[in-house]
Amino acid sequence: MCSQPGVVVGAGYGAAGAMTYLDEEKVALQVLSAKHHRRYPKSNRRTSEDRRMIFLGIAVATGVFDLSLKTALRKLTERKLGIEHTAVEVHRHDRFVEHLRSNAFIWAEPVGNYFWLTAHGEWAPLETLPCEVPKDWQGGYIIYGYGPSGFQATFSRTLPLDLAQSESKDPEKPK
């Protein structure tokens, strides 16, 4: 099922392509055998849910690279990269985002960073804009921030006062 087009909507090219491995019999067999392995987390605690996903991810990798699950787990443990380490690494980003939300960080960049001037004198977008920008933007900023409701991006014709003041205090930065 995972290898069908459109199943992993929003996943990057690599992630969607990786799902095709689940179509291979050896990978599916590794995942099924991993669920019966003695080290497979069986409790219903929330922390065990993460460890189950990591364990099954290792099982998929062993099927893709044609290793035994026992060998992969041993090698990861020897290098101190086992399930406990991976669980910590997986949640490092979560802790970072939570820190940003609790401190309400904001930053800005000029809208011009998303455009380039063509030979015909027209502004063409370099990539998808993170928020709605007026067609007559003529300068302005995209303001990014993390707040209690999560990540947000919005257009502003001027910098917020806090950012404008912090920009003018640093004599090393070009204006």
N, C-alpha and C positions, 0 to 999 in steps of 0.2 A: 504494500500500500504506500509506503513512504517514498518509493521510487517514482510514483506517478506525478506528472506535471501538476503544479499548483497546490500540492499538498503542504509544502513548506513555504507558504506565502510570506514574503518579506525577508526570507533568508537570503544571504549573499550567494553569489555564484558557487563558491566553494562548498558552503553548507548544503545547498540543494543538490549539488553533484555528489557529495558524500553519502547522501541518502540512498543512492543507487547501490551501494555496497550491501545494504540490508536485503537486497534482492538475491544475493548469492547464498547458496545453501550452506557453505562452510561457516559463514558469518552467523546465519540464523541458528545453526547448531551450537556455536559457541555461546550465543546469548541464552539459549535454552539450557545448556549445561551449566552456565554461570549461575542461573537461578537456583540450582540444586547444590552449588558448591558450599562447603562447610563455612567459608568466610563471608558468604553473601548475607548482608544485613537483613534480618527477618523481623525485627521489632517494628511497632507502628509509631515510634517516636518521630518527631519532625526531623531531627538530625539524621535519622536512619534513611529517610526519603532521599536526601542528598547523596548519602553514601551508596544507596542502591543505584542511583543514576550514574554515579562515577564508576561503580563496579561494572555495570552493564556497558558503559562507554569503553572500559578496558577490554571487556569481552568482545565488543565489536572490533576494536583495534587488533586483538589477537587473531580474529578471523580474517581481517583484511591482510595482515602481515604474515599469516600462516604460522603463528606461534601457538604454543599451548598456554592455556590460562594460568596454569601452575607456574610455568617459566616466567611469564610476564609479571605475575604478582611477586615472585621471588626477586626478580631483577629490580622492580620498582622499590621493594622494601630494602634491598641492599643499598640502593642509592638514596634512601630516605625520601622517596618520591611516591610513597604509597597513598592509600585512600585518605588517611588523616591529613597528610600534606596537601593533597589535591583539594580536599574540602576547605581547608583554610584559604588556599589560593582562589578558589571559586568565589568565596565570600569576601575577598579583599575589595573587589569592586563594589559590592553591596555596602560595605562599611564606608567606603569613600563617598558614595552617593548619599548615604544617610548623613554623613558629616556635612556635605554641601547643603543638604536640605535644612539641617538644623542651624546652620550659620547663614543661610540665604545669600550665597555668593552670586555676584553678577559680574559680567564682563561684556565688552562690546567690540565690534569690528566694523569698519566701513562697508557699506553695501557694495561699493566699488570692487571689493575683493572677489565678488562673485561674477564679475563681468569683465569683458575685454573689448577694446575698441577695434572694430573691423576696419579694413582698408577703405570701406565706403563711409566711414564716420559714424557707424551705428554701434550701439552697445549690445553685445551678444552675451548671453549667460554662459558661464564656464561650467556650472553645475546647478543642480536643483537648489532653490532657495529654501532655507529652513522655516520661513514664514511668509506671509503675504506682504508684498512690496508694491507700492503704487507705481503705475506705469511712468509717471513723471517724477521719479524718485530724486533726481538732481542732488545727489549727496544724501547724507543720512547714515544711520547706523542700524545694525542688527544687534539688539540687546539680548544677551543670553543670561539665563539664571536658573538656579535651583532654589526652590522655596518649598513650603510645606506641601504644595500640590504636585511637586516634581519638577522636571525640566521644562523650561518654556523658552521660546524665542519670539521676539516681536520687533517690528520696525519702528524707528523713531527718527525724526528729522534732526533732533539734537541729542547730545549726550545727556544722560541724567546728571544732576548736579554733583553727586558723589564721585562719579567717574571723571567728570570734567575737572573737579578740584584735584583729584589724585593725579591726573595727567599733568597738570600745570606745576605740581610740586617737585617733579623729578627733573632736574636740570640736565641729566644725561640723555633723556629721551628727545628725539627730534620732534618738532611741533608740526 
